[in-house]
Amino acid sequence: LPLARAVAELSSSAGPRMSEVIGLKPLEYVHILDVNTNVTSVEVGPQTISLLGNQRLVAGPLKFVVVPPGRYCVIEDPIDRSASEPGKTLRQQFGWTEVRFHGEPFCLYPGERLQGADSSTNYARALKHLPVVKPNHAIRLKAVVDFEDADGEKRQAGDEWQLEGPLTYRPTPEVQVVSTILPKVILPGQALRLRAKEKFTARDGNVRVTGEEWLVREKGAYLPDVFEIVVGVENAYTLTLNTSLHMRANETGTDAMGKDRKAGDEWLVTMDDTETYIPEVSEEVVTVVNKTVLNLLQYCVVLDPVDDDGKNQLGQKELRKGPSNFFLQPGERLEKGIQASYILGDDEALVLVASEEFVDELFDDKPSRSAGDRWMIHGPKSYVPPVEVIVAKKRKAFPLNKNEGIYVQNTQTGVVRSVMGPQSYLLQEYEELFEKELPDDVEEMLKLGGGIGDAGIRKVAYFESSVDAAYAVKRDKTRVVRYRCPNNSAVQVYNYQKRTARVTFGPDLVMLDPHENFNVLNLSAGKPKKENALRSLALMLGPDFISDVIEVETSDHARLCAVIAFNNHFDVKRGDPEEEAKLFSVPDFIGFACRDIASRIRSVVAQTPFDEFHRHSARIIRASVFGLDKHGKVNSQVKFEANNLVITNIDIQSIEPVDHHMRDSLSKSVQMAIEIATQSIEAQAAHEAKRNEQVARGQLDRQKLANEIAAEKARMELYELQAISAAVESSGQSKAEAQAQAERLLIECESEIEAARLQAEAAEIEQRAELEARMNLRADELSFLRRMNELEISKCREMANIEVQKFKQSTDALGSATIAAIAQAGPESDLQMLKALGITSTLITDGKSPVNLFGAASGFIGVGSKEA
């Protein structure tokens, strides 16, 4: 039982049991297992196999493996065929492979497998094409185990080599195909950069060490060696007339032009050396250098120029002028780039400074310049500064008109002066423009015309005429400060250096020297007056007026608020410095005058009762301000000797009590006085109105009487006219009726006549219309007949022309000879017929015309007898 079970298991593992007899065709084989010996045998056809009881069919029937030409297959775990003999057990080589090519079909022994086959019956994928290496291609191989190839060369496991085409490679089990090597095409202007994987001898005969890089420059296809790594393709730099290459040697070696270079060397490659350049691996391109081109009006300064030996002269400078062109050598650089030559006009100059000692050959005397020397050259000319010269500034003359100027400072002495026009001024080498600073309030006043204050201050409007457009945005601090002094005003300017002051009267133009400044007036303004409310550069000389609000108190302690205004002007003698200085001796003349006048008024009002002051306020105030002469009359003016300010008149605009109770009482009294005066005027007006009314009534009565008389006269005339109209009415009615009857008959007759005339006209119109219709009908018929006749004539003419053309074309087609022949054919045929009949004469008649044959017969007979 255990043996039977084992056999059953073996049978089940071997697959379904076949029939006892197996027929094998040619090129077929089967694998048969002997379950007793556990040996699998191969049987090939053609034959018929009868299975024994201890035999089992393992595989088959299977087709032989047929390898077509140009293909190969790989057998895994092949049988060792070196000791194969029929009937003997063969040894299987596990882990090995065997490559078989085109030849006799073969079968697979038990345990052998086709590499890549889908199954034992479908092995098409296991048949691989032999690798074909094209020309300029190669196949790279690697040894899997140690072996000796067909050429007797021993290969170690891991060795790599390659075979170059054209060829067909036959694979071997000991060798693995790594890859197919494609050629690298080197085009014109290119080079192939290679790196050695290990030390070897290259094709050019040079020994390359591991990691070494080199270039292959030969054009065409290049096949890299097995120990060569393609780093990349280096493209050539194309050099032109305007470009060059700045090269640097990374290591000691030979450059692409065969020159020896040391590590760190730098040089320039231009078109004069070569048109295209491919750097060696030991050198690098630092940058592409463009040609520096200078035109006729350009120059440049080269720092660290290269000498004849190619060495940089560190710290040196070289001036190069145009027109020229050059390449900057390695290490050279331009100071400030390409610079334009200085073109100087007639009014221009250059300030030059020597940076080192040198001989100036620009001038005829060739002066020697020391470091730090400063001088100028004037135009017109074109100037290129030497390397020893620094152009400090380019200057242009300032065109100064009249009343224009600039501030100039000497840098050696520090002296500042103003240069005034009209002229064109050019700064010298040791001169600079000086910026004059002014206080902020003065700057603001210059923008606004000389005065600043609140918009409600009346005197601010005086300065609008002095606004200078040059100061509207920003003042040029190097220009002389100007101020348009308004008409009838004075401006004081103080010189801080000389400690003097000068006064200018308007209208005039004030121009400040470098050390001068305006005397700013801080004036009181507003009602009541506020200090420093108005700031001004100009002092208005008048005549003008000043208004103010003052508070006074009477002797009976009534406090009043008075609004006064007084005319003022300055009494000054122009040309007298002392008198002119007096004008500005009082900084705030408005506040000074208002305070002085207010104190005078208060002192007098304090001694006067309210009633008296209320009745005589104008005289009291004028007397307190102007004073009384020896005759007791009020003076006409008062003069302040401190600044020659003269007050000529005073106006009391209003006086009101400060206490509101008193103000109300005063208002009531004033109102009552006004009411009394109003009532008096009303009574007088009422009396005058009554008188005028009585006079008007008398005139009215007289007019009524006159009107009644006129009305009676008109009534009489009316009655007369009514009587006349009644008479006319009685006699005119019958007359009107008769006249109306006559007119009616006349109208009826005229209407009948008009109707008859209209009927006659209508009949005439109808007859005329009928006649015109008949005439039009006849005209249309005649036109139609005429048109038909014309068409018929045209048709006959066209038919005649057609017939003529037809006849002409027929005659032209037949020809004149043919027509003549046709015409002669009849008579000629008759003639010939008569000749054939022997008739010598004939008479042809139509049978209608009689013929006299009496004479003819004799002739006929005579002729016949003669012939007989």
DOPATOR-95577 format. One record per residue (C-alpha): x, y, z; residue in one letter. Coordinates in steps of 0.05 Angstrom, whole numbers, plus 32768, in hexadecimal, padded with zeros to 4 digits. Layout:
# residues N
XYZA...
This chain:
# residues 868
800080008000L80378035800FP805980247FCCL801780297FA6A8009806C7FC7R804D80877FB3A804480717F6CV800180917F6AA801E80D27F85E805680D07F52L802480C37F1BS7FFA80FE7F31S8038812B7F34S804B81177EEDA800A81317ED1G7FD0810D7EB1P7FE080C87E99R7FE680C27E4EM7FD480867E25S8002804B7E29E801B80577DE1V803B809A7DCDI804880A97D84G808080DB7D78L808880FF7D37K80CA81167D1CP80E8814F7D44L80BE813E7D80E80D381247DC4Y80B781107E07V80D1810B7E4EH80C280C87E6FI80CD80BB7EB9L80DF80777ED3D80BF80767F17V80EA803C7F2DN812D805D7F20T811480A57F22N813880B37EE1V811980DC7EAAT812C80C97E64S812380ED7E22V810380CB7DE7E810480EA7DA3V80DB80DA7D65G80CA80C07D36P80B680847D5FQ807D80657D85T8087805B7DD0I8060802C7DFBS806380417E44L8072800B7E76L805180077EB9G808B802A7EDDN809080627EAAQ806C80A47EABR806880DB7E76L8086811A7E95V808581497E59A807381457E10G806B81387DDAP8093817A7DCFL80B081987D90K80FA819E7D87F811981E37D92V812A82007D4EV8158823E7D4FV815082657D0EP818D82877CEEP81A182C87D11G818482B37D53R819A82917D92Y817D82757DD2C8196826C7E19V818E82297E3DI818B822E7E88E81A681F37EB2D81C081CE7E75P81D681847E72I822081777E6FD8225815B7E29R8270814E7E2BS826581087E49A822480F77E27S821A80AF7E11E81DA808C7DFEP81BB80687E39G81E6808C7E6DK81CE80BE7EA1T81E381067E91L81FA813A7EC4R81D3817B7EC8Q81FA81BC7ED3Q81CF81E57F01F81D982317F00G81FC822F7EBCW81E382467E7AT81F0822F7E33E81E882587DF4V81D182347DB5R81CF82517D6FF81B2823D7D2CH81BE81F37D1EG819C81B07D24E815A81B07D4BP816381967D92F813981807DCBC813C81977E13L815381657E46Y812E815F7E88P813F819B7EB4G815581C77E7AE812E82087E6ER812D823B7E37L813B827F7E53Q810282AE7E43G80D182797E2AA808982807E3DD807F82347E43S809E81F37E2AS807281F57DECT807882407DDEN80C182547DDBY80BE828B7DA6A80D282C17DD8R810F82987DECA812D829E7DA6L815482DF7DA6K817583047D6DH81C083037D6AL81DB83497D7DP81F0836D7D3DV822483A47D48V822083DA7D12K825C83FF7CF7P827784337D28N8251840F7D5FH826983E07D95A824E83AE7DC6I826983B17E0CR8274836D7E2FL828383587E76K82A083167E8EA827382F17EBEV82A782BB7ED0V82F082B07EC2D82FA82917E7DF832682927E40E830682AC7E01D830D82917DBAA834A82BD7DADD836E829F7DE8G836782DC7E13E835882CF7E5CK831F82F67E7AR831483017EC3Q82CF83077EE2A82BB83517EE0G82E783627EA4D82C7838F7E70E82D883977E27W82B383A87DE9Q82AF83907DA2L82A983C27D6AE827E83B87D2DG826C83A67CFAP826183607D15L822E832E7D2FT823C831B7D76Y823382D27D8DR822382D37DD7P824682A47E08T8232828F7E4DP827082AD7E6CE826482F27E51V822D83257E61Q8218835B7E2FV821B839C7E55V820383CD7E20S820983E37DD8T8237841E7DD0I822084537DA0L825284807D7DP825984C97D91K825884F67D54V8289852F7D5AI827285687D2DL829D85A17D15P82A885D17D4EG829F859B7D83Q82CB856E7DAEA82BB85327DD7L82CF85347E20R82E284F17E3EL82F584D87E83R831E84987E92A82FC84667EC0K833E84457ECEE838584467EB6K838C842F7E6EF83AD84417E2CT837F84697E00A837B84657DB5R83A984A07DABD83E084797DD0G83DD84A37E0FN83D784817E52V839A849C7E77R839484967EC2V8354848F7EE9T832C84CF7EEAG835484F17EB4E832E85197E81E8340852B7E3AW832185437DF9L8318851F7DB7V831785537D7FR831685277D40E82D685327D19K82A984F87D0BG828E84BC7D32A82B484A97D70Y82A884687D95L82B9846F7DDFP82E684387DFBD82D0840B7E34V82FA84337E65F82E384777E4BE82A8849E7E67I828984D47E3BV828485127E66V8264853D7E31G826D85627DF0V829485A37DF2E827E85D77DC0N82AF86067DA2A82AE86507DB0Y82A886787D70T82D686B47D71L82C686F37D4AT82E987357D40L82C487507D7CN82C887157DACT830086EF7DCFS830786BC7E07L832586C87E4BH834586867E5DM8362866C7E9FR838D862E7EA9A837386027EE2N83B185D77EE1E83F585D57EBFT83F085BB7E79G83EB85CC7E30T83B285F57E15D838A85E77DD5A83BD860E7DABM83F885E77DC5G8414861B7DF5K842C86077E3AD840486267E72R840E86257EBDK83D6861F7EEFA83B686637EF9G83CE86817EB8D839C86AD7E94E839E86C17E4BW837286DA7E13L835E86B37DD4V834A86DF7D9AT833786D47D51M838086E17D3FD839186A07D62D835786757D49T8311867C7D2FE82F386477D5DT830F86307D9FY830085F47DC9I832185F97E0EP834985BE7E28E8333859C7E68V836B85BE7E8DS835186047E7DE831086297E86E82ED86647E65V82E9869C7E98V82BE86C87E6DT82B286DF7E26V82D587227E1DV82B687537DEDN82E187837DC7K82E587C87DE5T82D787FC7DAEV82E788457DB7L82CF887A7D87N82F088BC7D79L82D088DD7DB6L82DB88A57DE9Q8314888E7E15Y831F885D7E4EC835188507E85V836B88097E8BV837E87F27ED1L83B787C07EDBD83CA87BF7E90P83F087847E73V843887917E5BD845C87727E20D846B87337E49D842287287E58G8428873C7EA2K83F8876B7EC5N841887AB7EDEQ83F287AF7F1FL83E087F57F36G83F088147EF3Q83BF88387EC4K83BF883F7E79E839788727E51L837A885B7E0FR8359888D7DE0K832B88827DA5G832388717D6EP833D882C7D81S832787E77D94N834787B27DC0F833A87767DEDF8345877D7E37L837B874C7E4BQ837187207E89P837A87497EC7G836B878B7EA4E832D87B37EB4R831087F67EA2L830C882F7ED3E82C6884C7ECEK82BB88287E8CG82BC884A7E49I82BA88957E54Q82A888CD7E24A82DA89037E16S82CC89457E36Y82B189747E00I82B789BB7E19L829289F67DFCG82A58A3F7DFFD82848A477E42D829C8A067E62E82DA89F07E88A82F589B57EAEL831289B77EF5V834D89867EF6L837389697F32V83B689467F2CA83B789027F4ES840288FB7F47E843D89237F2DE844389297EE2F845389597EA9V841689777E88D842389757E3DE83E089957E2DL83FD89DA7E35F843689F77E0DD84618A067E49D845789BE7E62K844F89CF7EACP8460899B7EE2S842489877F0BR842A896F7F52S83F889417F75A83BD896A7F8DG83C789A47F5CD838789C17F43R837D89E77F01W834B89F37ECAM834989EA7E7FI83188A137E56H82F38A037E16G82E689FE7DDEP830C89BC7DD9K830889717DE2S832E89577E1EY834289127E34V836189137E7AP83A288ED7E84P83A588B67EB8V83C788E77EE9E838D89187EE5V834A89157F08I8311893E7EEBV82F3895D7F29A82BA89837F08K82A0899B7EC6K828A89E37ECAR825E8A0D7E9FK825A8A587EA0A821D8A757EC3F81F78AA67E97P81E18ADE7EC5L81AE8B117EB0N81A78B557ECFK81908B4F7F18N81A88B077F1AE81E38AEB7F3FG82048AB07F61I82298AA57FA2Y82718A8E7F98V82A08A757FCEQ82EB8A6F7FC9N82FF8A2A7FE4T83458A437FF6Q83338A82801CT82EA8A73802DG82D48AB88015V828D8AB97FFBV82798AEE7FC9R823F8AFB7F99S82498B007F4FV82158B2B7F2DM81FF8B307EE4G81F98B427EADP82338B137E9CQ82468ACA7E91S826F8AB27ECBY829A8A737ECEL82B18A597F12L82FC8A557F1BQ83208A177F32E831E8A2B7F7CY82D78A457F7BE82968A227F8CE824E8A367F8DL82388A4B7FD2F81F38A3A7FEDE81D68A728016K81A88A5A804DE816D8A838064L813F8A7980A0P81018A518092D80D38A8C809FD80FA8AB7806DV80F58A7F8039E80AA8A7C8044E80A48AC8803FM80CB8AC97FFEL809A8A977FE0K805E8AC17FF6L807B8B047FE1G80998B1C8023G80638B128057G80418ADA807CI80058ADC80AAG7FBD8AC580B3D7F908ACA8076A7F648AFC8099G7F9C8B2F80A1I7F928B68806FR7FDB8B7A8065K7FED8B35804AV7FCE8B498008A80038B808000Y80398B4B7FF1F80178B287FB7E80388B567F84S807D8B417F9ES80758AF67F93V80B18ADB7F6BD80A28A9E7F40A80EA8A857F49A80DB8A777F93Y80978A567F87A80B38A0F7F8BV80F98A107FA8K812E8A457FACR81718A397F8BD819E8A477FC6K81DA8A577F9AT81B68A917F78R81B78AD67F96V81798AE17FC1V814A8B157FA2R810D8B377FBEY80DE8B677F9AR80D48B9F7FCBC808B8BB67FC4P80798BFE7FB1N807F8C317FEAN80A08C008019S80E48BF68038A810E8BB88044V81498BB68074Q81838B868067V81B78B78809CY81FF8B63808DN82178B3680C4Y82608B3980ADQ82658B8480AAK82308B8F80E0R820D8BC380B6T81C78BCB809CA81AB8BEA805DR81648BFF804BV81468BF78005T81078C1D7FF2F80D58C007FC1G80C68BF67F8AP810B8BD77F85D812F8B937F84L81548B7E7FC3V818F8B4F7FB7M81B38B307FF2L81FE8B2A7FF7D82198AE88013P821B8B03805AH81DB8B2B8059E81968B198071N81528B398076F813A8B5D80B4N80F88B3980C2V80C18B6480DFL80938B438112N80558B6F8111L80148B6E8138S7FD48B628111A7F8B8B52811AG7F558B748145K7F678B78817CP7FB08B78816BK7FD98B398176K80248B3A8179E804C8B158143N800D8B08811AA802D8B2480DBL80758B1780C5R80908B41808DS80D08B528068L80B78B968050A80A08BD28078L80638BF58057M80718C408059L80288C53804FG7FFB8C77804BP7FD58C3E806CD7FA68C3580A6F7FA78C0C80E5I7F698BF5810AS7F648BDB8150D7F348BCD8189V7F428BF081CBI7F1E8BEF820DE7F168C308235V7EF58C438277E7ED48C868286T7ED98CAD82C6S7E978C8F82DDD7EB38C4982D1H7E8E8C3B8291A7EB88C0A8269R7EB38C12821EL7ED08BEC81E3C7EE48C1981A9A7EF78C048162V7F258C388143I7F4C8C3E8104A7F838C7280F6F7FAA8C8480B8N7FF58C7F80BBN80338C898092H807E8C8F809CF80A08CD28095D80E68CBF807FV811D8CE3805BK813A8CB38028R81858CB58023G81908CC5806CD81AA8C85808DP81948C9B80D2E814E8CAB80BBE814A8C698094E81628C4280D1A812B8C6180FBK80F68C3D80D1L810C8BFA80EEF811E8C128134S80DA8BFC814CV80D28BB2813AP80858BB38140D806E8BF9812BF80268BE38127I80248BC9816EG804C8C058185F801C8C378165A7FDD8C12817DC7FF78C0E81C5R800B8C5781C6D7FC98C7081A9I7FA18C4381D7A7FC68C5E8214S7FB88CA581FFR7F6E8C9881F5I7F678C738237R7F898CAB825DS7F588CE08243V7F198CB58246V7F298CA3828EA7F1E8CED82A0Q7EDD8CF48278T7E968CE0828FP7E6F8CAF8265F7E3A8CE18250D7E6D8D138237E7E968CDC8215F7E578CC081F6H7E448D0381D8R7E8A8D1A81C4H7EB18CD981BAS7ED08CEB8177A7EEC8D2E818ER7F058D1181D0I7F298CD881ADI7F478D058177R7F5F8D3681ABA7F7D8CFF81D5S7FA38CE4819AV7FB98D238174F7FB88D5581AEG7FA38D9F81ACL7FC88DDA8192D7FCF8E1D81B6K7F8C8E32819AH7F698DF581B6G7F5F8DD48173K7F6F8D8A8166V7FB18D7F8142N7FB08D5E80FDS7FE48D27810BQ80128D07813DV80598CEE812FK80818CB88153F80C98CCF8153E80E38C898161A80D38C71811BN80B68CAF80F9N80708C8F80F7L803A8CC480EAV7FF08CBC80FDI7FC68CEC80D4T7F7E8CDA80E2N7F548CAF810FI7F118C8F8104D7EE38C77813CI7EBF8C3D811BQ7E968C278158S7E918C2F81A3I7E6C8BFD81CEE7E688BF28219P7E8D8BB78233V7E578BA98268D7E1B8B898248H7DEA8BAB8278H7E048BEE8266M7E058BDA821DR7DBB8BC78222D7DA98C098245S7DCF8C318211L7DAC8C0A81DBS7D698C1981F9K7D778C648200S7D908C6681B9V7D528C4081A3Q7D248C7081C8M7D468CAC81A8A7D3E8C8B8166I7CF48C7E8174E7CE88CC68189I7D098CDF814BA7CE18CAE8122T7C9F8CC38141Q7CAF8D0D8134S7CBD8CFE80ECI7C7E8CD480E7E7C538D0D8103A7C708D3F80D4Q7C658D0F809BA7C1C8D0480AFA7C0F8D5080B1H7C2D8D59806DE7C048D1F8053A7BC38D3E806CK7BD48D80804CR7BE38D5E800BN7BA28D378011E7B798D788017Q7B9A8D957FDAV7B8E8D567FB4A7B448D557FC7R7B3A8D9D7FADG7B5B8D8B7F6CQ7B2F8D4D7F69L7AEF8D757F71D7B028DA57F3BR7B118D6B7F0EQ7ACE8D4B7F1CK7AA98D8B7F07L7AD18D8F7EC7A7AC38D467EB8N7A778D507EC2E7A768D8A7E90I7A9A8D607E5DA7A6A8D267E6AA7A2D8D527E5CE7A4A8D6A7E1BK7A588D227E06A7A118D0D7E19R79F38D437DEBM7A1D8D2A7DB1E7A058CE37DC0L79BC8CF77DBCY79C78D187D78E79E88CDB7D5CL79B08CAE7D76Q797C8CD77D51A79A38CD47D10I79AC8C8A7D15S79618C7F7D20A79508CA67CE1A79838C7F7CBAV79678C3E7CD5E791F8C4B7CBFS79328C5F7C78S79688C2C7C6DG79418BEC7C7BQ79178BED7C3AS79538C027C13K797A8BC97C2FA79458B967C1EE79408BAD7BD5A798B8BAD7BCFQ798E8B677BECA795A8B4C7BBBQ79808B6A7B80A79C18B4C7B99E799F8B087BA2R79878B077B59L79CB8B1E7B41L79ED8AE67B68I79BD8AB27B4DE79C88AC87B04C7A138AC97B0DE7A118A837B2CS79E88A677AF1E7A188A877AC0I7A538A6A7AE5E7A328A257AE6A7A278A287A9AA7A6E8A3D7A90R7A888A057ABBL7A5C89D27A96Q7A7789EB7A53A7ABE89E57A6DE7AAF899F7A86A7A94898A7A42A7ACF89A97A1FE7AFE89847A4DI7ADA89427A40E7ADD894C79F4Q7B26896079F7R7B3589227A21A7B1088F579F2E7B33891479B6L7B77890C79D7E7B6688C379E7A7B5488B5799ER7B9288DA7986M7BBE88B279B5N7B9C8872799EL7BA888837955R7BEF88977964A7BFB88567988D7BDD882E794EE7C088854791BL7C45884A7946S7C358800794CF7C2C87F97900L7C6B882178F3R7C9287F57923R7C7587B67903M7C8687CF78BDN7CCC87E078D4E7CD3879B78F2L7CB9877B78B1E7CE987A57887I7D21879478B6S7D0E874B78B1K7D0C874D7864C7D4D87727862R7D6D873F7890E7D5087057866M7D6A87267826A7DAE872E7846N7DAB86E6785CI7D9986D07816E7DD086FB77F9V7E0186DF782AQ7DE8869A781CK7DEE86A377D1F7E3386C477D9K7E4B868D7806Q7E2F865977D5S7E52867A779AT7E91868277C3D7E8D863977D6A7E808622778EL7EB08651776DG7EA98678772CS7EC4863E7702A7E92860E771FT7E58863E7712I7E70864A76CBA7E7485FF76C1A7E2E85F576DDI7E13862B76AFA7E34860D7671Q7E2385C57683A7DDB85C77666G7DEB85E77622P7E2985BD761BE7E02857E762BS7DCD859075F7D7E0485A075C5L7E24855E75D1Q7DE2853A75CBM7DD3855E7589L7E17854D7570K7E0C85067582A7DCA8506755CL7DEA8527751FG7DBF85657521I7DE385A07502T7DB085D67511S7D7585DE753FT7D3E860D754DL7D2286107592I7CE28636759FT7CB0863975D5D7C75862B75A6G7C55866E75B3K7C7B869A7582S7C6E868C7538P7CA9867A750DV7CAE868874C2N7CC6864874A4L7CBB8659745BF7CFF8672744EG7D1F8643747DA7D0586057459A7D2986167419S7D68861D743DG7D5E85DC745FF7D4F85B9741EI7D8985D873FAG7DBA85C4742DV7DA1857E742CG7DA4857773E1S7DEC859073E0K7E01855F7412E7DDD852873ECA
